[in-house]
Amino acid sequence: MTPKEVLTLIREKEVKAIDLRFVDFPGTWQHFTIPPHHLEESTFQDGLGFDGSSIRGWQAINESDMLVIPLAETAFIDPFFKETTLVLICSIQDPLTRQDYSRDPRFIARKAINYMKQSGIADTAFIGPELEFFVFDSARFDQNQHSGYYFLDSIEGAWNSGREECGGNLANKIRYKEGYYPVPPTDTLQDIRTEMMLNLISVGIDVEAQHHEVATAGQCEIDMKFSPLVEMGDKVMKYKYIVKNTAKKNGKVVTFMPKPLFQDNGTGMHVHISLWKNNANLFAGSGYAGLSDMGLHAIGGLLKHAPAICAFSNPTTNSYKRLVPGYEAPVNLAYSKRNRSASIRIPMYSTNPKAKRVEFRCPDPSSNPYLTFSVMLMAVLDGIKNKIHPGEPLDKDIYDLEPEELAKVPQAPGSLDQALANLEKDNGFLLQGDVFTKDVIDTWVSMKRAKEVDAIRLRPHPYEFYLYFDC
């Protein structure tokens, strides 16, 4: 849409409110709302002011004034608000210089695409993420000086097999690690997922499938069709918003936390990527698994920089409770066709060259999609420019390797602190073309260490009382 078309849509749909949204540094949507008569054609150029110092990881109090610039092409009608509300995703600018804000994640994604185009390597980066999530019936948690706890519950949970339930316990609980594809009555979330799917379609997201996932209690996945990188960043933000609000409407709660349940599968966001030029897939060829040399070099870049990429793609302390062996988690930095135990997989569902892509399996949905997709693209471009060969593929079941052989396979970082340390050592590929600035990387590292790594490190864990209280 153009600004004029947006204003026409507002009149045609009798829109009562305009919701302006942007993503903060860690990756959460923020918003404020204006009446329709305050949105004029000039607003799409001039923007509207807000306090940038109140947004995580952004401005200091003495330079807090910032602008949101509505983007007409992102307009959609919100499916949840009582009054008809039009949503516009916004860019962020400095009101004095009118320059795009360097810490705006969406701007970083735009810069990554521009850098790719200027390199001459490709004109389009297609991204296809697979977001998983948990649907719970309730979630309670707290932490203070003298106590800390969490309680999660789901009618599907294996732990409820012997529970007294209103109307009687009707069994059909999902055994641990056996939640993949059961039909109702075992799968209790079919109707909610279908409602989520229809809401996603209503805001312009092309959904390919929805299904129950492996874990016992409410783990689900809804797959979107691939899109260009920045557009897919927008779609992931819509996806999270719609999935959470559809669940709330049905009296349930959704989390994209990577590992909410002990000893069951965690939640990932496997990301498929391919580069195209002049409507041709540059990753399709006649090499291993139908890849071109460029496709193999892209894998080389991802594997080389994976420990640093994880600082963005797996950005929470909880992320590394998922990245452990034994739960289908891609902890081994290797590549393979079809093999899901490798961190990089070349899907073999189709022989059509247009379908050829690389799947990076480390990321999880707690990440900021604009940043995750951007660091992946920058690693891919670095691999292509420097012709980084990924070595030999590993087509064996990695979890069945002998210890001596497994020891030779590089591993993903074991903690957020390790990932941040890797990012500090290996960030030159991100600074190319001024896509990521030193300020962005330094701010990310310091914020994550102070607000998350240290915050968890300083607090007693409930299991420590079991281990050590009688010492």
Secondary structure as UniProt FT lines:
FT   HELIX           3..12
FT   TURN            13..14
FT   STRAND          17..23
FT   STRAND          29..34
FT   HELIX           36..38
FT   TURN            41..42
FT   HELIX           43..46
FT   STRAND          48..51
FT   HELIX           52..54
FT   TURN            56..57
FT   HELIX           61..63
FT   STRAND          65..70
FT   HELIX           72..74
FT   STRAND          76..77
FT   STRAND          85..93
FT   TURN            95..97
FT   TURN            102..103
FT   HELIX           105..119
FT   STRAND          124..136
FT   STRAND          138..143
FT   STRAND          148..153
FT   TURN            155..156
FT   HELIX           158..160
FT   TURN            161..162
FT   TURN            166..167
FT   TURN            176..177
FT   TURN            184..186
FT   HELIX           190..202
FT   TURN            203..204
FT   STRAND          207..212
FT   TURN            216..218
FT   STRAND          219..224
FT   STRAND          227..228
FT   HELIX           229..249
FT   TURN            250..251
FT   STRAND          253..255
FT   TURN            262..263
FT   STRAND          269..277
FT   TURN            278..279
FT   STRAND          280..281
FT   TURN            282..283
FT   HELIX           288..290
FT   HELIX           293..313
FT   TURN            317..318
FT   HELIX           319..322
FT   TURN            325..326
FT   STRAND          335..337
FT   TURN            340..341
FT   STRAND          344..346
FT   HELIX           353..355
FT   STRAND          358..360
FT   TURN            365..366
FT   HELIX           369..385
FT   TURN            386..387
FT   HELIX           398..400
FT   HELIX           403..406
FT   TURN            407..408
FT   HELIX           416..425
FT   HELIX           428..431
FT   HELIX           432..434
FT   HELIX           438..448
FT   HELIX           449..453
FT   HELIX           454..457
FT   HELIX           462..468
FT   TURN            469..470
//
